[in-house]
């Protein structure tokens, strides 16, 4: 998620550190990371195929308007659409845990400049270096669907093969696609290795929850309101244009529920009523987002409706954050 700098910082938590059993959080994380890595590996393979074809014709992209190119690019897009949602299902954990947070910056949240800039440069085949190109899901999205003009080859192509000129009907720059796909795969593997070595604590999990639940409005809905899913062709966004931010939020809420499941027993033992409120709040937020996603599949929300929905969603998130903060305090884990 593209969090404001303040929200990117995990909440500083003090007090009792270890919960009785947070192994379910790691199991959830590893399961979705396995799916993400599978998608990233397929994306890398398709990007390699496309790059090899481009190299063979001396990067004469007009010569790449072939059925084989269509197959490779469709495979690459499908792989991205597998890897990206898998990451959104764990982003609430990754972004909020200090040991993992740099991966969120580089994979999904980082920009190309400022204090939120990614920590890497992207070296293309041939040696050209893209300095701090932004996060890797964004770079690969912008390359595969042509929303970043610098990552296009400058040749129109009917990628989906429907005989029409549709969104994204451009050939991508093969060098950028290969380098970004390679880096996405490498970073995904590194995240899995780091996550498997991580031992969750109550401080980690409460910190991730208190740091991420408040981002419902200022991050997810703000991105969504300026996207084609609300503005249609009036949107000038270059990212979050392939998958709705409502679906991304749906995945993040699932990760919040998985994290709270690891804390639930401790909270219930200390304050059963508070646990019931938190569990209900998470369930109601998840159901609210599910309804929005289902409706979005049928029609586009207006900007005015999006504003109203943002307020309602953020109100839910604010109440929930307060209760999570209270639960942390009840367990001797003070949120500052």
MARMIVO-971926 format. One line per field, with one value per residue (C-alpha): x, y, z; residue number from 1; residue in three letters. Coordinates in steps of 0.5 Angstrom, whole numbers. Layout:
<sites>
u: (X ...)
v: (Y ...)
w: (Z ...)
num: (NUM ...)
residuo: (ALA ...)
</sites>
This chain:
<sites>
u: (0 2 2 4 10 7 3 9 12 10 7 12 9 12 10 9 12 10 3 2 1 2 4 -2 0 6 2 -2 3 7 1 0 7 8 2 6 12 9 6 12 16 11 12 19 19 14 18 24 21 19 26 29 24 26 33 33 30 34 29 25 18 14 17 14 7 6 1 7 8 1 1 8 4 -2 2 5 -1 -4 2 2 -6 -4 2 -1 -7 -3 1 -5 -7 -1 1 -2 3 9 8 7 12 19 23 19 17 22 20 13 17 20 15 8 9 15 16 21 23 23 23 18 23 25 32 34 36 34 39 37 40 45 47 42 40 33 35 29 24 18 16 16 9 8 13 11 4 6 10 5 -1 3 1 8 10 17 16 13 16 12 8 1 -1 -8 -5 -12 -13 -20 -19 -21 -16 -17 -13 -6 -6 2 8 12 20 23 29 24 20 25 29 23 20 27 27 20 21 28 25 19 24 28 21 19 26 26 19 20 26 21 18 12 11 5 8 9 2 -1 3 1 -6 -6 -1 -5 -13 -13 -10 -17 -19 -13 -10 -14 -20 -16 -13 -19 -23 -18 -17 -21 -26 -29 -27 -27 -23 -22 -17 -10 -7 -1 -2 -8 -11 -12 -14 -19 -16 -23 -20 -14 -17 -21 -14 -11 -18 -17 -10 -12 -17 -11 -7 -13 -14 -7 -9 -16 -15 -11 -15 -22 -18 -17 -24 -29 -33 -28 -26 -33 -33 -26 -28 -35 -32 -27 -32 -37 -31 -30 -37 -38 -32 -34 -41 -37 -33 -39 -43 -37 -37 -44 -43 -39 -39 -40 -34 -40 -42 -34 -33 -39 -37 -30 -33 -37 -31 -26 -31 -31 -23 -23 -27 -24 -17 -19 -21 -15 -11 -15 -14 -6 -6 -11 -5 0 3 2 1 5)
v: (0 7 10 17 17 17 11 7 7 1 3 3 -2 -3 -8 -16 -18 -26 -29 -36 -38 -34 -39 -38 -32 -35 -40 -35 -31 -37 -40 -33 -32 -39 -37 -30 -33 -38 -32 -28 -34 -35 -28 -28 -34 -30 -24 -28 -31 -24 -21 -27 -26 -19 -20 -25 -19 -14 -10 -9 -9 -8 -15 -18 -17 -25 -30 -32 -25 -25 -32 -29 -23 -26 -31 -25 -21 -27 -29 -21 -22 -28 -25 -18 -20 -26 -20 -16 -22 -21 -13 -12 -16 -14 -7 -7 -11 -8 -14 -14 -7 -6 -11 -7 -1 -5 -9 -5 2 5 11 14 20 23 19 14 12 5 2 -1 1 -3 -5 -7 -12 -8 -4 2 3 6 10 9 7 6 -1 -7 -9 -2 -2 -9 -6 0 -4 -10 -5 1 6 9 11 10 3 2 0 5 0 -2 -9 -13 -16 -19 -21 -19 -15 -8 -3 -3 -1 -3 -5 -4 -8 -7 -5 -12 -10 -6 -12 -17 -13 -12 -19 -21 -17 -18 -26 -24 -20 -25 -30 -26 -24 -31 -33 -27 -29 -36 -33 -28 -30 -26 -23 -19 -13 -14 -16 -11 -6 -8 -8 -1 2 -1 -1 7 7 4 12 16 10 5 9 15 11 8 15 17 11 9 4 11 16 12 15 21 18 19 14 10 5 1 1 -7 -9 -5 -2 -5 -12 -10 -7 -14 -18 -13 -14 -21 -21 -17 -22 -27 -23 -22 -29 -30 -25 -27 -32 -27 -21 -26 -28 -21 -18 -22 -16 -13 -19 -19 -12 -13 -19 -16 -10 -14 -18 -12 -9 -15 -16 -8 -9 -15 -12 -6 -11 -15 -8 -5 -12 -9 -2 4 8 16 20 23 16 14 20 18 10 13 16 10 6 10 11 4 3 9 5 -1 2 5 -2 -5 0 -1 -9 -8 -4 -9 -14 -9 -7 0 4 10)
w: (0 -1 6 8 12 19 17 14 21 25 32 38 42 49 55 55 48 47 46 48 40 34 30 26 23 20 17 14 12 9 5 1 0 -3 -8 -9 -11 -16 -19 -19 -22 -28 -29 -29 -34 -39 -39 -40 -46 -49 -48 -52 -57 -57 -57 -63 -67 -65 -61 -67 -64 -70 -72 -65 -67 -67 -64 -60 -57 -55 -51 -47 -45 -43 -39 -36 -34 -31 -27 -25 -23 -19 -15 -13 -10 -6 -3 -2 3 7 6 13 16 12 12 20 22 23 21 14 13 8 3 3 1 -5 -7 -6 -3 -4 -9 -13 -9 -2 5 2 -4 -5 -3 -10 -17 -23 -28 -34 -39 -43 -36 -36 -29 -27 -21 -15 -20 -15 -12 -16 -17 -20 -25 -27 -28 -31 -36 -38 -39 -41 -36 -36 -42 -41 -40 -47 -53 -58 -62 -61 -61 -59 -53 -51 -58 -59 -65 -61 -59 -51 -45 -45 -52 -53 -53 -47 -47 -46 -42 -37 -36 -35 -30 -26 -26 -24 -18 -16 -16 -12 -7 -6 -5 0 4 5 8 12 14 16 21 24 31 32 38 41 40 33 31 35 32 25 27 30 24 19 20 20 13 10 9 7 3 0 -1 -3 -9 -11 -11 -17 -20 -27 -22 -20 -25 -31 -37 -33 -29 -30 -25 -27 -22 -18 -25 -26 -20 -16 -9 -6 -8 -5 2 2 2 7 12 11 14 20 22 21 26 31 31 34 40 41 46 50 49 51 57 60 57 54 52 49 45 42 40 36 33 31 28 24 21 20 16 12 10 8 4 1 -1 -4 -8 -11 -13 -16 -21 -23 -24 -22 -16 -17 -14 -9 -7 -6 -2 3 3 5 11 13 12 16 22 22 22 27 32 31 32 39 41 39 42 49 48 48 54 58 56 58 51 51 44 44)
num: (1 2 3 4 5 6 7 8 9 10 11 12 13 14 15 16 17 18 19 20 21 22 23 24 25 26 27 28 29 30 31 32 33 34 35 36 37 38 39 40 41 42 43 44 45 46 47 48 49 50 51 52 53 54 55 56 57 58 59 60 61 62 63 64 65 66 67 68 69 70 71 72 73 74 75 76 77 78 79 80 81 82 83 84 85 86 87 88 89 90 91 92 93 94 95 96 97 98 99 100 101 102 103 104 105 106 107 108 109 110 111 112 113 114 115 116 117 118 119 120 121 122 123 124 125 126 127 128 129 130 131 132 133 134 135 136 137 138 139 140 141 142 143 144 145 146 147 148 149 150 151 152 153 154 155 156 157 158 159 160 161 162 163 164 165 166 167 168 169 170 171 172 173 174 175 176 177 178 179 180 181 182 183 184 185 186 187 188 189 190 191 192 193 194 195 196 197 198 199 200 201 202 203 204 205 206 207 208 209 210 211 212 213 214 215 216 217 218 219 220 221 222 223 224 225 226 227 228 229 230 231 232 233 234 235 236 237 238 239 240 241 242 243 244 245 246 247 248 249 250 251 252 253 254 255 256 257 258 259 260 261 262 263 264 265 266 267 268 269 270 271 272 273 274 275 276 277 278 279 280 281 282 283 284 285 286 287 288 289 290 291 292 293 294 295 296 297 298 299 300 301 302 303 304 305 306 307 308 309 310 311 312 313 314 315 316 317 318 319 320 321 322 323 324 325 326 327 328 329 330 331 332 333 334 335 336)
residuo: (UNK UNK UNK UNK UNK UNK UNK UNK UNK UNK UNK UNK UNK UNK UNK UNK UNK UNK UNK UNK UNK UNK UNK UNK UNK UNK UNK UNK UNK UNK UNK UNK UNK UNK UNK UNK UNK UNK UNK UNK UNK UNK UNK UNK UNK UNK UNK UNK UNK UNK UNK UNK UNK UNK UNK UNK UNK UNK UNK UNK UNK UNK UNK UNK UNK UNK UNK UNK UNK UNK UNK UNK UNK UNK UNK UNK UNK UNK UNK UNK UNK UNK UNK UNK UNK UNK UNK UNK UNK UNK UNK UNK UNK UNK UNK UNK UNK UNK UNK UNK UNK UNK UNK UNK UNK UNK UNK UNK UNK UNK UNK UNK UNK UNK UNK UNK UNK UNK UNK UNK UNK UNK UNK UNK UNK UNK UNK UNK UNK UNK UNK UNK UNK UNK UNK UNK UNK UNK UNK UNK UNK UNK UNK UNK UNK UNK UNK UNK UNK UNK UNK UNK UNK UNK UNK UNK UNK UNK UNK UNK UNK UNK UNK UNK UNK UNK UNK UNK UNK UNK UNK UNK UNK UNK UNK UNK UNK UNK UNK UNK UNK UNK UNK UNK UNK UNK UNK UNK UNK UNK UNK UNK UNK UNK UNK UNK UNK UNK UNK UNK UNK UNK UNK UNK UNK UNK UNK UNK UNK UNK UNK UNK UNK UNK UNK UNK UNK UNK UNK UNK UNK UNK UNK UNK UNK UNK UNK UNK UNK UNK UNK UNK UNK UNK UNK UNK UNK UNK UNK UNK UNK UNK UNK UNK UNK UNK UNK UNK UNK UNK UNK UNK UNK UNK UNK UNK UNK UNK UNK UNK UNK UNK UNK UNK UNK UNK UNK UNK UNK UNK UNK UNK UNK UNK UNK UNK UNK UNK UNK UNK UNK UNK UNK UNK UNK UNK UNK UNK UNK UNK UNK UNK UNK UNK UNK UNK UNK UNK UNK UNK UNK UNK UNK UNK UNK UNK UNK UNK UNK UNK UNK UNK UNK UNK UNK UNK UNK UNK UNK UNK UNK UNK UNK UNK UNK UNK UNK UNK UNK UNK UNK UNK UNK UNK UNK UNK)
</sites>
